[in-house]
């Protein structure tokens, strides 16, 4: 009732008519009207409102009938157009959302309907805003709440999802086994490489040890020969000892030769059957072997003796 004074709440707009004709728009606050002349024809809330879209059936591109519902969020932006552009803006937006949703679902297959819900929501919002622009009301967003496929299709989808999960599990198991085999093979490979390197190092060290041992033996033999040579050339007793050693070896060798054959072997020469001549021959050989080597710097005579010595030796 118009009593002359009216208070408009916050986030609201009132449409005032004078004698049935639009007069002015009342904004939030206190306003003064002429009783019986001015009349508040429409009131609009400028807040965002949620409209529930009831269940409806739609046919997808692959001819599957589904039941779908959603929620539509709208807001009045122009109270004048919302009052005179459409009879009931909220009902008009709800019906427009239903028809737009059925139209967009007919362009998608069932699988894409589940996968591209965000894209489908944006398409529906754009179509609604384009159609509702003259109504002074704007669609903020649209959210698909539930999608109910037929019972047979739902069972098939469940079986498909279960098969897909089993497939992923088998793939993960096979990849794990493959990685395990690769790790084992890499371990064997590294072990063989380390073993071959260790064997190589061991052989090298062993060869070096044998070479060092041979060098040490040769050095010892050389040093012993040097000592024997010095003892023979400088010491008479040393020459006597060498003579005795050569004599022992001569007799020992002769004894081994006799023991291994069925024949009797004696040194040749005059009086070869006499044992004394055999011993004398051994002593003469030992004496020649232990005589010092003449030096060539002493003269021609020494050189001749040296040549005679070498030929006798």
HULIN-V228404 format. One record per residue. N is the residue number from 1. RES is the residue in one small letter. NEAR is the number of other ideal C-beta (glycine too) atoms within 10 Angstrom. Layout:
n: [N;N]
res: [RES;RES]
near: [NEAR;NEAR]
//
This chain:
n: [1;2;3;4;5;6;7;8;9;10;11;12;13;14;15;16;17;18;19;20;21;22;23;24;25;26;27;28;29;30;31;32;33;34;35;36;37;38;39;40;41;42;43;44;45;46;47;48;49;50;51;52;53;54;55;56;57;58;59;60;61;62;63;64;65;66;67;68;69;70;71;72;73;74;75;76;77;78;79;80;81;82;83;84;85;86;87;88;89;90;91;92;93;94;95;96;97;98;99;100;101;102;103;104;105;106;107;108;109;110;111;112;113;114;115;116;117;118;119;120;121;122;123;124;125;126;127;128;129;130;131;132;133;134;135;136;137;138;139;140;141;142;143;144;145;146;147;148;149;150;151;152;153;154;155;156;157;158;159;160;161;162;163;164;165;166;167;168;169;170;171;172;173;174;175;176;177;178;179;180;181;182;183;184;185;186;187;188;189;190;191;192;193;194;195;196;197;198;199;200;201;202;203;204;205;206;207;208;209;210;211;212;213;214;215;216;217;218;219;220;221;222;223;224;225;226;227;228;229;230;231;232;233;234;235;236;237;238;239;240;241;242;243;244;245;246;247;248;249;250;251;252;253;254;255;256;257;258;259;260;261;262;263;264;265;266;267;268;269;270;271;272;273;274;275;276;277;278;279;280;281;282;283;284;285;286;287;288;289;290;291;292;293;294;295;296;297;298;299;300;301;302;303;304;305;306;307;308;309;310;311;312;313]
res: [x;x;x;x;x;x;x;x;x;x;x;x;x;x;x;x;x;x;x;x;x;x;x;x;x;x;x;x;x;x;x;x;x;x;x;x;x;x;x;x;x;x;x;x;x;x;x;x;x;x;x;x;x;x;x;x;x;x;x;x;x;x;x;x;x;x;x;x;x;x;x;x;x;x;x;x;x;x;x;x;x;x;x;x;x;x;x;x;x;x;x;x;x;x;x;x;x;x;x;x;x;x;x;x;x;x;x;x;x;x;x;x;x;x;x;x;x;x;x;x;x;x;x;x;x;x;x;x;x;x;x;x;x;x;x;x;x;x;x;x;x;x;x;x;x;x;x;x;x;x;x;x;x;x;x;x;x;x;x;x;x;x;x;x;x;x;x;x;x;x;x;x;x;x;x;x;x;x;x;x;x;x;x;x;x;x;x;x;x;x;x;x;x;x;x;x;x;x;x;x;x;x;x;x;x;x;x;x;x;x;x;x;x;x;x;x;x;x;x;x;x;x;x;x;x;x;x;x;x;x;x;x;x;x;x;x;x;x;x;x;x;x;x;x;x;x;x;x;x;x;x;x;x;x;x;x;x;x;x;x;x;x;x;x;x;x;x;x;x;x;x;x;x;x;x;x;x;x;x;x;x;x;x;x;x;x;x;x;x;x;x;x;x;x;x;x;x;x;x;x;x;x;x;x;x;x;x;x;x;x;x;x;x]
near: [6;14;7;11;10;17;9;17;11;9;12;16;21;21;20;19;16;13;8;8;7;14;17;13;16;21;12;14;10;9;17;8;20;12;11;8;11;20;17;16;15;16;14;21;13;14;10;13;15;11;16;10;21;8;11;16;11;19;12;18;13;11;9;17;12;19;13;21;16;22;14;24;15;24;13;23;14;17;22;14;17;22;23;14;16;17;8;10;19;15;11;17;23;16;12;19;24;19;13;20;25;14;13;18;25;12;11;19;15;19;13;16;22;15;12;14;13;10;12;22;17;13;18;26;20;14;19;22;15;10;15;22;14;10;21;19;25;18;23;13;14;24;15;19;11;10;16;13;19;12;8;9;14;11;11;12;14;10;10;11;10;10;10;10;10;10;10;10;10;10;10;10;10;10;10;10;10;10;10;10;10;10;10;10;10;10;10;10;10;10;10;10;10;10;10;10;10;10;10;10;10;10;10;10;10;10;10;10;10;10;10;10;10;10;10;10;10;10;10;10;10;10;10;10;10;10;11;14;13;11;16;20;13;10;12;9;8;17;19;13;15;18;19;13;13;18;16;12;12;18;13;10;10;15;10;10;11;13;7;7;9;5;6;7;9;13;17;7;11;6;12;11;9;13;10;8;15;18;14;14;16;19;15;10;16;21;14;14;15;19;15;11;13;18;10;11;7;11;10;8;9;13;14;11;14;15;12;12;15;10;7;10;10]
//
